[in-house]
Amino acid sequence: MQKLYSAANLQEAHLIKGMLSAAGIEVRIFNEHLQGGLGEIPFSEVYPEIWLEDESNAARAQCILADYERPASLASRRCRSCGEDSPGAFEICWSCGRPI
């Protein structure tokens, strides 16, 4: 087993686990139940950690994490249906309601 990532919280750990599982990469979450010990245990020790079951998947897992951590582009996009510009974070055109 190999440590892959320290998540900010349990929700993020499960989100990343789901992304990796969907790619066929088996992982385990450690420190899942330590959040209640915060204060008694140093905060750096209670972060949920994601560990790879098979270390040969490390490169693929790192690519998935890099995509996860990359900020979304906020450049505007032109709607294919009506030609209106919409903010880059939009997936539905604000003008016509169709997918961009």
Number of C-alpha atoms within 10 A of each C-alpha: 11 14 16 17 18 19 18 12 14 18 11 13 21 17 13 21 20 15 15 20 13 10 12 11 19 16 23 16 20 16 14 17 12 15 16 10 12 13 9 7 12 10 12 9 14 22 22 24 21 22 20 21 15 12 14 12 16 17 10 13 23 14 11 15 16 11 10 13 9 8 8 10 9 11 10 13 17 14 20 12 13 13 13 15 16 19 15 14 12 13 14 14 21 15 13 13 12 13 12 20
